[in-house]
Amino acid sequence: MNMYGDLVMDAVPDKVHFFNSFFYDKLRTRGYEGVQRWTKNVRGVVCLLWAGFGLWWALGVVCVATPPNG
């Protein structure tokens, strides 16, 4: 899954930001402080994140109306 996200980011680097599969677990267990460094260089209009729930996985898609750096 992480490899797929990297491929998507390589294809359209200015439009998509991909958070790897560890992002959600850190966010859930440590809160924003646990992922603050991961979010400072977000450079996309669409953010993708994987969330694992035991055997089940979900893909979260967040669309940002205005890019944070532009």
Beta strands, then each sheet from edge to edge (+ up, - down):
strand 1: 16-19
strand 2: 46-53
strand 3: 56-63
sheet 1: 1+ 2+ 3-
end
